[in-house]
Amino acid sequence: MLVTGVARQLGGRFVRRIQRDPQVDRVIAVDAVLPEHHLGEAEFVQADIRQPTIARVLAEHSVDTVVHMDVTGIALGGGSRTTVKETNVIGTMQLLGACQKSPSVKRLVVKSSTNVYGSAPRDPAVFTETTPPKSLPSGGFAKDTVEVEGYVRGFARRRPDVAVCVLRFANILGPSADSPLASYFALPVLPTVFGYDPRLQFVHEDDVIEVLRIASHDPQRGTLNSGTFNIAGDGVLLLSQCARRLGRPTVPLLLPALSWAGTAVRTLGVTDFSPEQLRLLTHGRVVSTNQMRETLGYKPRYSTAETFADFARSRGPGLLPPEALAGAVDRIAALRYVGGGHPPTLSAN
């Protein structure tokens, strides 16, 4: 088995986990940079998947399974957005070209994202794997993911003998999560879009590792673990609920002001407040996970709410205790009802 993107925490965790499976004889861990974490007994090969040398790595080790995890929205270290895009798109093209020429490759697993659906005002309430987006992402990581999946579909047509599994993960959170949304939730005050309270889904990093493990093996129940699957924890959370559970106050801004603020914090390097993230924080996104359960046979250990709770615990307390913040929100809402009527009670959850 060959795994890309192992210098990232998630890739390193998967490499360490998959080695414990008795079906796996050997793991070749590949990245362009040396990982700062250990990889167990895996053989590390320092190689840039954007270069043709990746074909030689596949051939030398007679790789039968490739798990492509080097599709991401955040650069390692001081890397630029250009470097990330090249790795996502050009790197995937080179890797797929190498897989196409390798007769030993029989299974390909690709880490993708529900970002491929975009976020638009007329989106369906729930996306299935076959729902076309109302508006294709125009830039950033979401556009990279759309292009990556296009190349993967082309590879699947050219190599029908290879089982291809594309896993579209919802926003990944957990104690070691490294993503634009995790950086956003780390801000002391959360800027939000005035008049919008989007629905969000999360998947725990532990569930990510387990789904990747299942998809990388030949199925045990006679069904083929191939196709495209949405991966997310049960349930949804509103952005306002997330803020209260973190103990973070919110600052509702009109969209033009929020776009300006996003540019400012991105320039300062605080967080990657990209246009695609602004759309997510405006319109939200929810996906169906029926195929994950029925075909892959996987039920996430963590729900969306439990995933966020574990993430929140790892980040420590916010500026305000969640209970006090919820009470403050209730009091502000009650001001509109002074002089009569009964104000609604906002849950601390």
C-alpha positions as CSV (number, residue, x, y, z in Angstrom):
1,M,0.0,0.0,0.0
2,L,1.2,3.5,-0.9
3,V,-0.1,6.6,1.1
4,T,0.4,10.2,0.0
5,G,0.4,13.3,2.2
6,V,2.0,11.6,5.2
7,A,3.7,14.7,6.5
8,R,0.3,16.0,7.6
9,Q,-1.1,14.8,11.0
10,L,-4.0,13.1,9.4
11,G,-1.8,11.2,6.9
12,G,0.6,10.2,9.6
13,R,-2.3,8.9,11.8
14,F,-3.6,6.8,8.9
15,V,-0.2,5.3,8.2
16,R,0.2,4.3,11.8
17,R,-3.3,2.8,12.0
18,I,-3.2,0.9,8.7
19,Q,0.0,-0.9,9.7
20,R,-1.9,-2.8,12.4
21,D,-4.3,-4.4,9.9
22,P,-3.2,-8.0,9.2
23,Q,-4.2,-7.7,5.5
24,V,-1.5,-5.1,5.0
25,D,2.0,-6.4,4.3
26,R,3.9,-3.2,3.8
27,V,3.2,0.6,3.8
28,I,5.1,3.0,1.6
29,A,4.6,6.5,3.0
30,V,5.2,9.4,0.5
31,D,5.5,13.1,0.8
32,A,7.7,15.9,-0.5
33,V,8.7,17.0,3.0
34,L,10.0,15.0,6.0
35,P,7.2,14.4,8.5
36,E,7.7,15.7,12.0
37,H,5.8,12.7,13.5
38,H,6.8,9.1,13.5
39,L,5.3,6.7,10.9
40,G,5.8,3.4,12.8
41,E,7.3,0.7,10.6
42,A,6.3,2.3,7.3
43,E,8.9,2.9,4.7
44,F,9.1,6.7,4.1
45,V,10.0,7.8,0.6
46,Q,10.6,11.5,0.1
47,A,9.1,12.2,-3.3
48,D,7.0,15.0,-4.8
49,I,3.9,13.6,-6.5
50,R,4.0,16.5,-8.9
51,Q,7.1,14.9,-10.5
52,P,7.3,11.8,-12.7
53,T,9.4,10.1,-10.1
54,I,6.2,8.9,-8.4
55,A,5.8,6.3,-11.2
56,R,9.2,4.8,-10.3
57,V,8.1,4.5,-6.7
58,L,5.0,2.6,-7.7
59,A,6.9,0.3,-10.0
60,E,9.8,-0.4,-7.5
61,H,7.5,-1.4,-4.7
62,S,4.8,-3.2,-6.8
63,V,2.1,-1.2,-5.1
64,D,-1.4,-2.7,-5.3
65,T,-3.3,-0.1,-3.3
66,V,-2.9,3.7,-3.4
67,V,-4.5,6.0,-0.8
68,H,-4.3,9.6,-2.0
69,M,-4.5,11.9,1.0
70,D,-2.5,14.7,-0.4
71,V,-5.5,16.8,-1.4
72,T,-5.9,19.6,1.0
73,G,-6.8,23.3,1.5
74,I,-3.9,24.3,3.8
75,A,-0.2,24.5,2.9
76,L,2.4,23.0,5.2
77,G,4.7,25.4,6.8
78,G,5.1,28.6,4.8
79,G,3.8,27.1,1.6
80,S,1.7,29.3,-0.7
81,R,-1.8,28.8,-2.2
82,T,-0.1,28.2,-5.6
83,T,1.9,25.3,-4.1
84,V,-1.2,23.8,-2.6
85,K,-3.1,24.0,-5.9
86,E,-0.2,22.4,-7.8
87,T,0.0,19.6,-5.4
88,N,-3.8,19.1,-5.4
89,V,-4.2,19.2,-9.2
90,I,-0.9,18.6,-10.9
91,G,0.1,16.1,-8.2
92,T,-3.1,14.2,-8.7
93,M,-2.6,14.1,-12.5
94,Q,0.9,12.8,-12.1
95,L,-0.1,10.2,-9.5
96,L,-3.1,9.0,-11.7
97,G,-0.8,8.8,-14.7
98,A,1.6,6.6,-12.8
99,C,-1.3,4.4,-11.5
100,Q,-2.6,4.0,-15.1
101,K,0.7,2.7,-16.2
102,S,1.2,0.3,-13.3
103,P,-0.3,-3.1,-13.8
104,S,0.1,-3.9,-10.1
105,V,-2.4,-1.2,-8.9
106,K,-5.8,-2.7,-8.2
107,R,-7.3,-0.2,-5.7
108,L,-7.4,3.6,-5.5
109,V,-8.8,5.6,-2.6
110,V,-9.0,9.4,-2.9
111,K,-9.7,11.8,0.0
112,S,-12.1,14.4,-1.4
113,S,-14.5,16.9,0.2
114,T,-18.1,17.9,0.2
115,N,-16.8,21.3,-1.0
116,V,-17.4,19.9,-4.5
117,Y,-21.1,20.8,-4.0
118,G,-20.4,24.4,-3.3
119,S,-22.7,26.6,-1.2
120,A,-25.4,28.7,-2.9
121,P,-28.7,30.2,-1.9
122,R,-30.8,27.8,-3.9
123,D,-29.0,24.6,-2.9
124,P,-31.2,21.6,-2.0
125,A,-31.7,20.9,1.7
126,V,-29.6,17.8,1.5
127,F,-27.0,16.8,-1.2
128,T,-26.7,13.2,-2.3
129,E,-23.7,11.9,-4.2
130,T,-25.5,12.4,-7.5
131,T,-26.9,15.9,-6.9
132,P,-25.3,18.4,-9.2
133,P,-24.2,21.7,-7.6
134,K,-26.3,24.8,-8.3
135,S,-23.1,26.8,-8.8
136,L,-19.7,25.2,-9.3
137,P,-17.0,26.5,-7.1
138,S,-15.1,29.2,-8.9
139,G,-11.8,29.1,-7.0
140,G,-9.8,27.9,-4.0
141,F,-9.7,24.4,-2.5
142,A,-13.3,23.6,-3.7
143,K,-12.4,24.2,-7.3
144,D,-9.2,22.0,-6.8
145,T,-11.4,19.2,-5.5
146,V,-13.8,19.4,-8.5
147,E,-10.8,19.2,-10.8
148,V,-9.3,16.3,-8.9
149,E,-12.5,14.3,-9.0
150,G,-12.8,14.9,-12.7
151,Y,-9.3,13.4,-13.3
152,V,-10.2,10.5,-11.0
153,R,-13.4,9.8,-13.1
154,G,-11.2,9.8,-16.2
155,F,-8.8,7.4,-14.6
156,A,-11.6,5.0,-13.7
157,R,-12.8,4.9,-17.3
158,R,-9.3,4.1,-18.6
159,R,-8.7,1.5,-15.9
160,P,-12.0,-0.3,-15.2
161,D,-10.0,-3.1,-13.6
162,V,-9.1,-0.8,-10.7
163,A,-11.6,-0.3,-7.8
164,V,-11.8,3.4,-7.3
165,C,-13.3,4.9,-4.1
166,V,-13.8,8.7,-3.7
167,L,-14.6,9.8,-0.1
168,R,-16.2,13.2,0.2
169,F,-15.6,14.3,3.7
170,A,-17.6,17.0,5.5
171,N,-15.6,19.5,7.5
172,I,-13.0,17.5,9.4
173,L,-12.7,18.5,13.1
174,G,-11.0,17.0,16.2
175,P,-8.2,17.7,18.6
176,S,-5.5,17.9,15.9
177,A,-7.7,19.3,13.1
178,D,-5.8,21.6,10.7
179,S,-8.3,23.3,8.3
180,P,-9.6,26.7,7.4
181,L,-12.8,26.1,9.4
182,A,-10.8,25.0,12.5
183,S,-8.8,28.2,12.2
184,Y,-12.0,30.2,11.9
185,F,-13.4,28.6,15.1
186,A,-10.1,29.5,16.9
187,L,-10.7,33.2,16.5
188,P,-11.6,34.9,19.8
189,V,-14.6,36.6,18.2
190,L,-16.4,34.9,15.2
191,P,-17.5,37.2,12.4
192,T,-20.7,36.0,10.8
193,V,-22.9,37.1,8.0
194,F,-25.8,39.3,9.1
195,G,-29.2,37.6,8.7
196,Y,-27.8,34.1,8.1
197,D,-27.3,31.1,10.4
198,P,-26.0,28.3,8.2
199,R,-26.4,24.5,8.9
200,L,-23.1,22.8,9.2
201,Q,-21.9,19.2,9.3
202,F,-18.7,17.8,10.7
203,V,-16.8,14.5,10.7
204,H,-14.4,13.5,13.4
205,E,-10.8,12.8,12.4
206,D,-11.1,9.4,14.1
207,D,-13.9,8.5,11.8
208,V,-11.9,9.8,8.8
209,I,-9.1,7.3,9.6
210,E,-11.6,4.4,10.0
211,V,-13.4,5.1,6.8
212,L,-10.2,5.4,4.9
213,R,-9.1,2.1,6.4
214,I,-12.3,0.3,5.3
215,A,-12.2,1.8,1.8
216,S,-8.6,0.7,1.3
217,H,-9.4,-3.0,1.8
218,D,-11.2,-5.6,-0.3
219,P,-14.7,-5.8,1.0
220,Q,-15.6,-8.6,3.4
221,R,-19.3,-8.9,2.5
222,G,-19.1,-9.5,-1.2
223,T,-19.9,-5.9,-2.2
224,L,-17.4,-3.7,-4.0
225,N,-16.1,-0.8,-2.0
226,S,-15.9,1.5,-5.0
227,G,-17.8,4.6,-6.0
228,T,-18.3,8.1,-4.4
229,F,-19.4,8.5,-0.8
230,N,-20.4,11.4,1.4
231,I,-18.8,11.0,4.8
232,A,-20.2,13.0,7.7
233,G,-21.4,12.6,11.3
234,D,-25.1,12.4,12.1
235,G,-27.1,15.5,12.5
236,V,-26.3,19.2,11.9
237,L,-25.4,22.3,14.0
238,L,-26.2,25.9,13.3
239,L,-23.3,28.3,13.3
240,S,-24.9,30.1,16.2
241,Q,-24.9,26.8,18.2
242,C,-21.2,26.3,17.4
243,A,-20.3,29.8,18.7
244,R,-22.2,29.2,22.0
245,R,-20.6,25.8,22.5
246,L,-17.2,27.4,22.1
247,G,-18.0,30.3,24.3
248,R,-17.1,32.7,21.4
249,P,-19.1,35.9,20.9
250,T,-20.2,36.6,17.3
251,V,-20.1,39.8,15.3
252,P,-22.8,39.8,12.6
253,L,-21.5,41.8,9.6
254,L,-23.1,42.6,6.3
255,L,-21.6,40.5,3.5
256,P,-19.4,43.3,2.0
257,A,-18.0,44.1,5.4
258,L,-17.3,40.5,6.1
259,S,-15.6,40.0,2.8
260,W,-13.3,43.0,3.6
261,A,-12.7,41.6,7.1
262,G,-11.9,38.2,5.6
263,T,-9.3,39.8,3.3
264,A,-7.7,41.5,6.2
265,V,-7.4,38.4,8.4
266,R,-6.2,36.4,5.5
267,T,-3.5,39.0,4.8
268,L,-2.4,38.9,8.4
269,G,-2.2,35.1,8.2
270,V,-4.7,34.6,11.0
271,T,-6.9,32.3,9.0
272,D,-7.7,31.4,5.4
273,F,-11.0,33.4,5.2
274,S,-11.5,32.5,1.5
275,P,-14.6,33.3,-0.6
276,E,-15.6,29.6,-0.5
277,Q,-15.5,29.7,3.3
278,L,-17.6,32.9,3.3
279,R,-20.2,31.1,1.1
280,L,-20.2,28.1,3.5
281,L,-20.7,30.5,6.5
282,T,-23.6,32.1,4.6
283,H,-25.5,29.2,3.1
284,G,-24.1,26.2,4.9
285,R,-24.2,22.7,3.4
286,V,-25.7,19.3,4.4
287,V,-25.2,16.0,2.7
288,S,-26.8,12.6,2.8
289,T,-24.8,9.7,4.2
290,N,-27.1,6.8,3.2
291,Q,-24.5,5.3,0.8
292,M,-21.8,5.4,3.5
293,R,-24.0,3.3,5.7
294,E,-25.6,1.0,3.1
295,T,-22.6,0.3,0.8
296,L,-19.5,0.9,2.9
297,G,-21.4,-0.4,5.9
298,Y,-20.0,2.3,8.2
299,K,-21.7,4.2,11.0
300,P,-19.6,7.1,12.4
301,R,-18.6,6.8,16.0
302,Y,-19.1,10.6,16.5
303,S,-22.2,12.6,15.5
304,T,-21.7,16.2,14.2
305,A,-22.5,17.5,17.7
306,E,-20.1,15.1,19.4
307,T,-17.4,15.9,16.9
308,F,-17.7,19.6,17.6
309,A,-17.8,19.0,21.4
310,D,-14.5,17.1,21.2
311,F,-13.0,19.8,19.0
312,A,-14.2,22.5,21.5
313,R,-12.7,20.7,24.5
314,S,-9.3,20.5,22.7
315,R,-9.4,24.3,22.1
316,G,-10.0,25.3,25.8
317,P,-12.6,27.9,27.0
318,G,-13.6,30.9,25.0
319,L,-13.9,34.4,26.1
320,L,-17.2,33.7,27.8
321,P,-18.6,30.5,29.5
322,P,-21.1,28.9,27.1
323,E,-23.9,29.3,29.7
324,A,-23.2,33.0,30.2
325,L,-23.0,33.6,26.5
326,A,-26.3,31.9,25.9
327,G,-27.9,33.9,28.7
328,A,-26.5,37.1,27.2
329,V,-28.0,36.2,23.8
330,D,-31.4,35.6,25.5
331,R,-31.3,39.0,27.2
332,I,-30.4,40.8,23.9
333,A,-33.3,39.0,22.2
334,A,-35.7,39.9,25.0
335,L,-35.0,43.7,24.5
336,R,-37.2,43.5,21.4
337,Y,-40.1,42.5,23.5
338,V,-40.0,45.2,26.1
339,G,-43.5,46.4,26.8
340,G,-45.4,43.3,26.2
341,G,-45.3,39.7,24.9
342,H,-43.1,36.9,26.0
343,P,-39.5,36.6,24.6
344,P,-38.4,33.3,23.2
345,T,-35.8,31.4,25.1
346,L,-32.6,30.5,23.1
347,S,-31.1,27.2,24.1
348,A,-27.5,27.1,25.4
349,N,-27.0,24.2,23.0
